[in-house]
Amino acid sequence: MKVFGILAGRKMGNCEILAKEAFMAAVENGAEVEMANLHDVKIIPCNGCETCTMRVTQGKSPDCVHKGKDDMDLIMDKFLKADGILVAVPTFVLQPPGIYKTFIDRWLPYEIAFLLEAGIIETPPKRVAALITAGGSTQSWMSLTLAALQMSMFMQSIKVVDQMMASRVARPGQVLLKPDSIARARKIGENLVKAMKMPYDQVQWMGDRGWCPVCHSNVMIQGQPQWDGKRYDIECGMCGAGGSLVNEDGNSRFVLADDGLEKCRVFSEGRQNHFYEIQQTHREAFENMETIRALSEKYRAYAVPAIRGEGK
Ligand SMILES: Cc1cc2nc3c(=O)[nH]c(=O)nc-3n(C[C@H](O)[C@H](O)[C@H](O)COP(=O)(O)O)c2cc1C
């Protein structure tokens, strides 16, 4: 029973301390733990070539063009074999830091829903996760971090069971002055192991309740027509569940539509729908290559003075 931690904060910073508190609880409850700080590994940024998505939508193995050139295999080998994932990263400008985004942008070749749909794997792995972020401010300045971390976990069909935000901790170790945050991190470790020990179909959310009844995010967006015409009044900006906001006794509540889970990214089925969207979008491009080429000429001929860094 293994927990693998992904960290991206300072050495002995607030995230490392919270993660270690959670690791200690996990070990006391029977788990083995291992971690990687993303600052200690080399990850080449995704260049957006779409080789992986084009290959997988054609039923081929979605290998990345950067495969073998950095530490991605080293870290993903641990990540894919773990039963539980603990993410502990700081909030930078309301979101996870760029280094975490660089890491998860390389996950398209591991998108479980796509691998299933293309017949490359037959059964999804059964993994659970818990999420931690620390920030110098309150939720108001940390509003997108946990939602973004959740999004990354769902890309790999990992069930998120708990999450926490340690607020008003700016300097390294400042979280040690907040016993509630330390206790919450301990609970995160306990809940993670509890979920790892449960039959997978019984694993449920153990954290605080949020607006979305599916993923508990508080990030809501106004719905717009999607690729197949489907439109919801309001969508959960994180998991894509659709519904509307209702006001009851002066309190707003997000209520799921009857078909509100059709596009929900928490479930493989919701993301498989996106697989077909990508396939259709690619098809439109391939069928119109000549037009794209002809219309591109104007832009190819238009040179803009551009800066190039050393080594590029
Ligand atoms: C570039 C940068 C941006 C930051 N943006 C935010 C922010 O938007 N909201 C917030 O609450 N804290 C913000 N912080 C503060 C860090 O989240 C805080 O110092 C945190 O404790 C760092 O975690 P660590 O100790 O694990 O490294 C920012 C810090 C840096 C360096």
PDBQT file of the ligand as one rigid body, heavy atoms in Angstrom, charges set to zero:
ROOT
HETATM    1  C1  LIG A 401       5.060  34.036  -7.250  1.00  0.00    +0.000 C 
HETATM    2  C2  LIG A 401       4.238  33.884  -6.001  1.00  0.00    +0.000 A 
HETATM    3  C3  LIG A 401       2.881  34.091  -6.072  1.00  0.00    +0.000 A 
HETATM    4  C4  LIG A 401       2.086  33.922  -4.948  1.00  0.00    +0.000 A 
HETATM    5  N1  LIG A 401       0.732  34.091  -5.060  1.00  0.00    +0.000 NA
HETATM    6  C5  LIG A 401      -0.070  33.842  -4.011  1.00  0.00    +0.000 A 
HETATM    7  C6  LIG A 401      -1.494  33.962  -4.140  1.00  0.00    +0.000 A 
HETATM    8  O1  LIG A 401      -2.039  34.279  -5.183  1.00  0.00    +0.000 OA
HETATM    9  N2  LIG A 401      -2.253  33.673  -3.062  1.00  0.00    +0.000 N 
HETATM   10  C7  LIG A 401      -1.703  33.309  -1.863  1.00  0.00    +0.000 A 
HETATM   11  O2  LIG A 401      -2.461  33.073  -0.926  1.00  0.00    +0.000 OA
HETATM   12  N3  LIG A 401      -0.342  33.203  -1.711  1.00  0.00    +0.000 NA
HETATM   13  C8  LIG A 401       0.481  33.449  -2.748  1.00  0.00    +0.000 A 
HETATM   14  N4  LIG A 401       1.848  33.317  -2.615  1.00  0.00    +0.000 N 
HETATM   15  C9  LIG A 401       2.435  32.906  -1.309  1.00  0.00    +0.000 C 
HETATM   16  C10 LIG A 401       2.775  31.399  -1.225  1.00  0.00    +0.000 C 
HETATM   17  O3  LIG A 401       1.685  30.625  -1.615  1.00  0.00    +0.000 OA
HETATM   18  C11 LIG A 401       3.164  31.048   0.209  1.00  0.00    +0.000 C 
HETATM   19  O4  LIG A 401       4.377  31.680   0.514  1.00  0.00    +0.000 OA
HETATM   20  C12 LIG A 401       3.269  29.549   0.480  1.00  0.00    +0.000 C 
HETATM   21  O5  LIG A 401       3.369  29.332   1.859  1.00  0.00    +0.000 OA
HETATM   22  C13 LIG A 401       4.482  28.917  -0.206  1.00  0.00    +0.000 C 
HETATM   23  O6  LIG A 401       4.518  27.549   0.064  1.00  0.00    +0.000 OA
HETATM   24  P1  LIG A 401       5.865  26.791   0.526  1.00  0.00    +0.000 P 
HETATM   25  O7  LIG A 401       6.245  27.364   1.853  1.00  0.00    +0.000 OA
HETATM   26  O8  LIG A 401       5.507  25.350   0.602  1.00  0.00    +0.000 OA
HETATM   27  O9  LIG A 401       6.907  27.052  -0.517  1.00  0.00    +0.000 OA
HETATM   28  C14 LIG A 401       2.674  33.539  -3.707  1.00  0.00    +0.000 A 
HETATM   29  C15 LIG A 401       4.058  33.356  -3.639  1.00  0.00    +0.000 A 
HETATM   30  C16 LIG A 401       4.848  33.534  -4.773  1.00  0.00    +0.000 A 
HETATM   31  C17 LIG A 401       6.335  33.307  -4.684  1.00  0.00    +0.000 C 
ENDROOT
TORSDOF 0
